[in-house]
Amino acid sequence: MQPVPALALRGVSKSFGMTLALSDMTLELFPSEVHAVVGEHGAGKSTMIKIMTGIHQPDAGRVEIAGEAVGLHGTKAARLRGVAAIYQEPMVFPDLDVTENIFISATDAGLLLDRRRQRSRAGALIARLGMTLDVDREARGLTLAEQQAVEIARALSQDVRVLIMDEPTASLSAHEAAELRRIARELAASGVAVVYISHRLEEVFEVAHRVTVIRDGRHISTRPVAEVTPQGMIAEMVGRAVGNAAARVPSAAGPEVALSVRGLTRAGVFEDISFDLHRGEILAMAGLIGARRTDVGLALFGIAPATGGSIVCRGAPVRIAAPAEAIGLGIAYVSEDRRKLGLALPLPIRSNITLATLRDYLSPLGLIDRGRERATAMAYRERLAIRAPDVEMAVGVLSGGNQQKVMLAKWLALKPDLLIVDEPTRGIDIGAKAEVHALIRAFVRDGGTALVISSDLPEVLALGDRVLVMREGRQMGIIAAAEATQEGIMALATGQRAAA
Amino acid sequence: MMRLSAASLRVLALVAVIVLLLGFFASQIEGYLNARLFARISGSVAIMALIATAQTLVILTRNIDLSIGSVLGFTAFAAGALVTAAPGIPPPLLVLACLAIGAGFGAVNGLLVAYARIPSIIVTLATMAIFRSALVEFSDGRSITSDALPAWLTGFPNWPLFTLWGLEFRAAFVAAIAVVVVVHLALTRLRPMRQFYAVGSNPEAAEMAGINAARVVFAAFVLSGLLAGLAGLLFLARFGNITVVAGLGFELKSVAAAVVGGVNIFGGSGSVIGATLGAVLVDLIDTSLVRWQVVSEFWREAVLGALILLAVTIDTLFARRLIAWRAARAHRARERLLAAGAGP
């Protein structure tokens, strides 16, 4: 290995508002190596990529390229220095053809486009990746793997020296993923420094020369892959210090089955999901990005209905093809995306809370009875401790935690039997987190049933009576809370261990 | 099988529709197809083609320019005032003045949209009114009259350059078509212009690919203003009499021409050739309906509106089918490949 890194981060820190995303991060990437970076959600991987590609500038520390300190302002500056990235969701231009896509950011050529020369170069680049692709076809309709090939070709067309691959195989089939790993190895063999970010640990062992673990925005370790074991890596990713999660309070799960799911499948998304939800129980769903947990929730709520399998609700077989049908069965779904799917941010708290149940607030003339609406909103404000002086305040000005509570209030107002909560505490502070947990526990104590989807392992362990672990659209197993540990869940979620 | 791109198919379809319409009106209106019809339509298409091209450049970047009519009106009036005050002004200088005025207005739009990041529909809706009021203020209620204009200017639109198949090609039309062709070549052959498509097709990816999206959007608005300014000069030359309502409603017509011509209203695809054919189609209908007794004068606007809806509906349905069909085909191809044992 050469002594001068192709790219190095030296003591880089970056914070957004109050959140410290990266702290004193150091990373050296050498030519001809595939360097895997692993870490949990929120460990700082994306911030690190954004600093290396010039999207963010570090608050402290410096970025070095080929031993020289550089300031990367914008993706163009990074591209000119030979740093490029490809993402899980490729960035192609659907209206342009493959050749045009490859050369869109070419900066080394003149003003005029030489179509014939570009076509043959595009063909050569695609061939170098070992792919077959018509360079004249529109990028619209290309498979994800093909779009990634286009992006890699785009990077190669500009003499890339550092190629960052961010969860490149998360949405690929096994065969396509293997092809991509082959490409990564070959690029490294030709002298490129490849950064490979993946949550599939077996993949890391197959493709990488060295592995860096990061956690909470800090560098934990960098080792040659031969010196790393999966168990050791998971322990470093999870960290020993996180054992202080709130003590779990077991719910009073009764024998009555509220919802029974057998072999639930949505073709091409998830398959063969089976579980029983008992009255008064919290089932937590754990897994990594791309495990398709949210899709199961969406299927149960009828937004993206299942294509196979059966659902039995309180003893009666049902089909759920639309949210209205799910609501009719007493199912509520609290989305992970507050801004997009959850709340009408410019509207007042009152209107948001009564949004799903507005029918109950109509006067005989069919007009909205604002007084009653207000009374309900104030009642929920008290019950959920929503910190707002007035229920007429726009939801958008509230903190994340209070927004989350307004969203919960909206669905609790429906008086559901089954509450599906997707990432209930993402992006909210610790105090609000404990309050949201208490609300979900209170809901099941009063006879409700909850399905909590969460990427936060301490939360999964704190809330779940049982934990269902998913991986790439498959159910890996259901663990009783008493036997669940973070390591055990991670081992299932990463495919290191098959279901017990 | 010869493979035609979706874009060339669309151009062919437009030509077919134009021919069909000509046939239809010829069967309905006596003495319809003659040299005068060509002269009339080519005269007004000269202006329409320029504003359709201007609008296309902006729409390609996923924006819209509703101020085109006002910019055209202001430039027409300003150019008229300039040439009235200084009749000896050399023609190239007058053209430059019009380009500069138009580009100036375009730069105002561009700054607000690209750098202040205000949605273009809001910015240009506001500037449409503001530029129009500026014209009212500037004109002080007066009008430009054709007798005050130099003969070379008013004569320009009717100046026959050459005759082909008994049809007279006049200077304004030929000049406008030349501009369209230049813009078309630039869009398809110049590297910076390719970025117009990229920004409209996927703004986020454009940013990631190192494209300065703000600069591209700004450039689109400046070019749009520039072309609207040029159209203003042709408008002055063609009509001679300019009042404060000059160019009113041209924003609708320019959007109609672009959309009918196959420019995707969400940006990223379309050509100025298509937009120009769209302009011809819109103009053909507009001109012919006046002479067709069956449809009342008052329905012309409605026909224009219906045409926009029809074009976009067909386009959307067609595009959706095409995408589904292509995806299915690609899926089948992969299945075959896997079945043949190429995959694991």
Chai-1 contact restraints between the chains, C-beta under 6 A:
chainA,res_idxA,chainB,res_idxB,connection_type,confidence,min_distance_angstrom,max_distance_angstrom,comment,restraint_id
A,T75,B,M208,contact,1.0,0.0,6.0,A-B,restraint_1
A,T75,B,G210,contact,1.0,0.0,6.0,A-B,restraint_2
A,K76,B,G210,contact,1.0,0.0,6.0,A-B,restraint_3
A,R79,B,G210,contact,1.0,0.0,6.0,A-B,restraint_4
A,M91,B,A205,contact,1.0,0.0,6.0,A-B,restraint_5
A,M91,B,M208,contact,1.0,0.0,6.0,A-B,restraint_6
A,F93,B,A198,contact,1.0,0.0,6.0,A-B,restraint_7
A,F93,B,S201,contact,1.0,0.0,6.0,A-B,restraint_8
A,F93,B,N202,contact,1.0,0.0,6.0,A-B,restraint_9
A,P94,B,S201,contact,1.0,0.0,6.0,A-B,restraint_10
A,D95,B,Y197,contact,1.0,0.0,6.0,A-B,restraint_11
A,D95,B,S201,contact,1.0,0.0,6.0,A-B,restraint_12
A,D95,B,G268,contact,1.0,0.0,6.0,A-B,restraint_13
A,D95,B,S269,contact,1.0,0.0,6.0,A-B,restraint_14
A,L96,B,Y197,contact,1.0,0.0,6.0,A-B,restraint_15
A,I104,B,A198,contact,1.0,0.0,6.0,A-B,restraint_16
A,I104,B,A209,contact,1.0,0.0,6.0,A-B,restraint_17
A,S105,B,A209,contact,1.0,0.0,6.0,A-B,restraint_18
A,S105,B,G210,contact,1.0,0.0,6.0,A-B,restraint_19
A,L111,B,R191,contact,1.0,0.0,6.0,A-B,restraint_20
A,L112,B,R189,contact,1.0,0.0,6.0,A-B,restraint_21
A,L113,B,R189,contact,1.0,0.0,6.0,A-B,restraint_22
A,L113,B,R191,contact,1.0,0.0,6.0,A-B,restraint_23
A,G141,B,R326,contact,1.0,0.0,6.0,A-B,restraint_24
A,G141,B,A327,contact,1.0,0.0,6.0,A-B,restraint_25
A,H175,B,G343,contact,1.0,0.0,6.0,A-B,restraint_26
A,H175,B,P344,contact,1.0,0.0,6.0,A-B,restraint_27
